[in-house]
Amino acid sequence: MTDNIDISVDFAGLKLANPVMTASGTCGYADELADFMDLDALGGFITKSITVKPRKGNPTPRIVETDAGMLNAIGLANVGLERFVAEKLPVLARMKPAVFVNVAGTTIDDYVAVTQRLASEQAIAGFELNISCPNVKKGGISFGTDPVQVEEITRAVKNACGRKVLIVKLTPAVTDISATAHAAVKGGADALSLVNTFTAMVIDIETRRPVLANRTGGLSGPAIKPIAIYLVNKVYNEVARETGIPLLGLGGIRNAADVVEFMLAGATAVSVGTASFVEPGCTARIVADLRDYCQRAKVTKLSDLTGALERPAS
Ligand SMILES: Cc1cc2nc3c(=O)[nH]c(=O)nc-3n(C[C@H](O)[C@H](O)[C@H](O)COP(=O)(O)O)c2cc1C
């Protein structure tokens, strides 16, 4: 029975063994997770954000747990482009799942420089453009909230990334996420990922100071899942259905049921982030559980679930 179940998905022309990927910034550069799970069980791997120069990130404390998730203000700490190529890429090249490099910067030229340098690397299937980081002072979220800038940066990077798949990662910190989604499509994005974290604050009542040294951070985890589901469904109905652009849904996914929920809302694939801090091998478990779900629900082709949410009677 299990043999008849197909959990593969077509994501922007790439055939993925299953729809489950890692979320940028929560699983390092891949080798960090290797002790906890078989990385080849994944559908795709998304690296932490890479910038031209190495970044130390923000001062600590830069993470704090919340009732149903966590706040982070890491500030894009990473080894920088050259060390990434020399030390991390060889490990990623040995992986079976599709590898996406998440790219960040403070100017459009920064984004272009990273993608141009990596565009010819065989090991890389595509890029995810982080124009939605709430934890850096320059660049980051400011690109992602203005449709004009979203279109401009997407077009510039698309021209630099050759035939690799370009995913644009959207921020939820906008009035109408469909406007920025449309702008990314106009700029040439091959896929959209949503959502990045929500800006939030936790206060220590003894010191009367914010817990994070950065004062604010990005909220992730189960707390944001229903909002992320709503936003994926909105972009699916208002942008993806018409243009055919695939969506990578994320925000609070912990189990196979959450993945199914995102797919029904309109996601073609999903990413798992904060849940990996609680259970580092959870992505492999989620993939196995997805097969069980299909068997139980008599779903022979998992990808049929994308956008299969019952529509309201008109
Ligand atoms: C500790 C931490 C670091 C993150 N770093 C990045 C990053 O470098 N680039 C990025 O695009 N998103 C980053 N994110 C956002 C996640 O990729 C994801 O969009 C968000 O956490 C929502 O998914 P989740 O609820 O499954 O964690 C980070 C999130 C966390 C918790």
The ligand as a MOL file (V3000), in Angstrom:
LIG
                    3D

  0  0  0     0  0            999 V3000
M  V30 BEGIN CTAB
M  V30 COUNTS 31 33 0 0 0
M  V30 BEGIN ATOM
M  V30 1 C 16.9030 31.5820 15.2290 0
M  V30 2 C 16.2980 31.9590 13.9060 0
M  V30 3 C 17.1320 32.4350 12.8910 0
M  V30 4 C 16.5860 32.7810 11.6590 0
M  V30 5 N 17.4330 33.2220 10.6770 0
M  V30 6 C 16.9390 33.4930 9.4330 0
M  V30 7 C 17.8250 33.8400 8.3750 0
M  V30 8 O 19.0520 33.8920 8.5190 0
M  V30 9 N 17.2550 34.1230 7.1600 0
M  V30 10 C 15.9060 34.0390 6.9330 0
M  V30 11 O 15.4550 34.2850 5.8020 0
M  V30 12 N 15.0500 33.6770 7.9290 0
M  V30 13 C 15.5370 33.3990 9.1530 0
M  V30 14 N 14.6770 33.0050 10.1590 0
M  V30 15 C 13.2240 32.9220 9.8890 0
M  V30 16 C 12.8030 31.4860 9.5640 0
M  V30 17 O 13.4360 31.0050 8.4000 0
M  V30 18 C 11.2790 31.3780 9.3980 0
M  V30 19 O 10.8550 32.2530 8.3760 0
M  V30 20 C 10.4920 31.7260 10.6710 0
M  V30 21 O 11.1980 31.3070 11.8180 0
M  V30 22 C 9.0890 31.0960 10.6810 0
M  V30 23 O 9.1340 29.6830 10.6410 0
M  V30 24 P 9.0830 28.7680 11.9970 0
M  V30 25 O 7.9240 29.2550 12.8130 0
M  V30 26 O 8.9410 27.3470 11.5130 0
M  V30 27 O 10.3940 28.9770 12.6980 0
M  V30 28 C 15.1960 32.6560 11.4190 0
M  V30 29 C 14.3610 32.1710 12.4420 0
M  V30 30 C 14.8950 31.8160 13.6640 0
M  V30 31 C 13.9840 31.2810 14.7320 0
M  V30 END ATOM
M  V30 BEGIN BOND
M  V30 1 1 1 2
M  V30 2 1 2 3
M  V30 3 2 2 30
M  V30 4 2 3 4
M  V30 5 1 4 5
M  V30 6 1 4 28
M  V30 7 2 5 6
M  V30 8 1 6 7
M  V30 9 1 6 13
M  V30 10 2 7 8
M  V30 11 1 7 9
M  V30 12 1 9 10
M  V30 13 2 10 11
M  V30 14 1 10 12
M  V30 15 2 12 13
M  V30 16 1 13 14
M  V30 17 1 14 15
M  V30 18 1 14 28
M  V30 19 1 15 16
M  V30 20 1 16 17
M  V30 21 1 16 18
M  V30 22 1 18 19
M  V30 23 1 18 20
M  V30 24 1 20 21
M  V30 25 1 20 22
M  V30 26 1 22 23
M  V30 27 1 23 24
M  V30 28 2 24 25
M  V30 29 1 24 26
M  V30 30 1 24 27
M  V30 31 2 28 29
M  V30 32 1 29 30
M  V30 33 1 30 31
M  V30 END BOND
M  V30 END CTAB
M  END
